[in-house]
Amino acid sequence: MTKPPSKADGRQGTFEPDVTALPEAAAGARIGLFGGSFNPFHEGHRLVALQCLERLGLDAVWLLVSPGNPLKDHSDLAPLAERVRAARDAFTEPGIAVTGFEALHGFAYTYDTLAWLVAERPDQRFVWIMGADNLASFTRWERWEEIARLLPIAVYARPGAEDSPERAPAAVSLARYRLPEADAPALVDHDPPAWVYLNGITSPLSSTQLRTRKTR
């Protein structure tokens, strides 16, 4: 049963059904899950979503706009609806969906989100997508090892994180499960743990830089 709309915090307000709706997908669909605060959404996020859609051979990529990252300060966090709609406005291409559904269920950690999706949508195939900057801090995530055992993971290159696939603690720990980049289209069909590092088009933009510019 779906929970009624609630409040993430005093600033986020009551969630609208359009903001928190979970995308529909056919049985057997291959779906990339790309989570983040997207505060604000920018071209770098767009590149990751579109490149992973193509290079992983996916039917769709869902951007999961979170209520907030427990590892970050959110004193300047924009309202959830604003962030969801900004991400939706950035795409005209088919195959991309944007949702803030995590807030509706009160999920604070990625593991909770992914475990729920795997249980709720057993007839779909998911792969978790993250930037290489997140790989560098992955071992700080709540239940990170269980995340790795729950879904295959695609790590997309980010400027400044070029050594992440070799030196990040999580990369070292999961080294034996890494697939060659040429096998990326088969990643979603691999039993986890399994991960691949994707080199490709990148953008130097970051949400932190954009927020700093906005406040100047």
N, C-alpha and C positions, 0 to 999 in steps of 0.2 A: 504494500500500500504506500502510495506517495504521501510524504508528510506535507502539511499545509505550509504556506509561505511563512517564514520567520524573519528575524533580523540578525545580520552578521555582527553588527555593532551599531552604535548610535548614529554613525555617519552614513552607513550603507543604506539604511532605510528598508522599507518593505520590498521584497523581490517580486518583480512582475513575471507572470508565466512565460512571456516571450523570452525573457532573459535567462530563465532557469530550465527551459525545455531541453530534454535530452534528444539529440538528433536521431532520426530513424535510419535504419540500415537493413538491407536484405540479409537473410540467412546466408552464412558463408562469407560475408563481406570481410575484406582485409582492411583494417582501420588503424591509422596512426593516431596516437594520443599525445598531444603536445601541450603541456601544462605550463602555467606561469601567471604572474600577476599582470603582465602586459600593461605596465604603468609608467609611460604609455606604450601602446602598440606602435611598432616602427617597421621600417623596411627590412631590417635584419630578421625579425620574426616572420615576415612574409616570405622571405627567401627560404628560410628553413622549412616552412610548411610546404611550399610549392616544390622545392627540390626533393624533399622526402616523399611526397606524393608520387613523384615521377620515378625516382631512383630505387625506391623500395617496392615498386609495382603495386601500390595500394589502390583501393577503391575510393578511399576517403581519408582525410585528416581532420580530426576534431581538435580545435583549440579549446582547452579547458581553462577558462579564466577563473583564477582562484580568488576567494575572499581575501587572502593574504598569505604570505610566506612566513612560517614561524621563525625562519632564520634571518628575516629582514625587519628593519624599522619601517612601519607603515604610517608614520605621522603625516605623510603627504600622499596617502593612497586615495586615488580618485574613486568615486562611487562605482560599484560593480556594473550597473547598467551602462554607465558612460564608457567603461573599458570594453564591455562586450560589443557595444554598437560601433565603437571606433574600429575594432578588429573586423567586424562584419563589413563595414564600409570599405575596407582595404581590398576586398576580394570581389572579382567578377567571375573568376574561374570556377567551373563546377568541381565538386569533390571536396570543398572546404566548408566546414561547419563550425560555428562558434557558440559556446554555451557557458553559462555560469552555474551549472547544475550543482556543483559541489556545495555552494552556499546553502542551497535548499535543504541539503541533507546534513549540514553541519560538519562536513569533512574538513579537518585541519591539516591532515597529512596525506601525501601522495599514496602511501600504501593503502590507506582506507578507501580512497577513491578507486584505485585499480582493483582491489579485492572485490569491491561492490560491483564494478562493471563486469568483471570476469564471471561473477556469480549470477548477475542479472541478465547478461547477454551471452550465454554459453554457446550459442550457435554462430558467434562472430569471432574473428581472429584479430587480436590486438597486438600492437607493438608500441612500446613507450619511446618517445622522442625527446631528446634533451640536447642542449648546446654543450660544447666541450668545456665551457666555463663551469657548467654544473657538474660535469664529470669530476672536475678537480675537487669539488666539495661534497661529492656524493656520499662519502663515508660518514658525513655529519647528518645525513637525512635519517629520519625515524624509520627503523626497520629496513634499511637500505638493502641488506642481503636478501631479505624476503621479497623485496621488489624485484631483484635480479632473478629470483627463482620463480616469480609469478609471470613475468612477460619478457619476451625478447626486447632488447634495447638498441636503438639507433642513436649514435652520438654524432652530431653535426659540427664541423669545424667552426670555430669562432676566433676572430682576431685576438692575438695575445694568449691563446690557449693551445698553441701548436704542439707543445710537449705533453699535453694531457693524456693521449693514448699510450704513452710509454711510461710516464712518471707519476701520474695521479695514483693515490693509494688504491682506489677502487679498480683502476685499470690493471694494476699489478696483481691484485687479489683475484681478478676475473680473467687474467691473461689467457688461460687455457681454453676459455669459452669464446674467445674472439674469432670472428669469421673474417676471411679476406674481403676486402671492399668489393671485389668483383662478384661476390655471392650475396650482395645486399638484397636483390629481388627475392631471394629465398628465405630471408631472415624471419619473416612473419610466420613461416611454416615450421621453423625450428622449435623444438622443445627448449624452454629456458632451463638453466642460464644459457644465453646466447646474445652476443652483441657485435656490432660492427661500427667502425669509425668511417664517416663519410667526409672526404675532402670535397670542396666545391666552391661555388660562388658565395662570397660573404659580404657583409656590410660592416663598416666600422662603427655604426651607430649603436648606442646602448640607451636603455630607458633612463639610467642614472644621468647620463649626459644631457638628455632631452629635458629632464626635470630641472636640472641645474640651469640650463639656458632659459627656461620659462620663468624662473624666479629672479633672474637678473634684471 
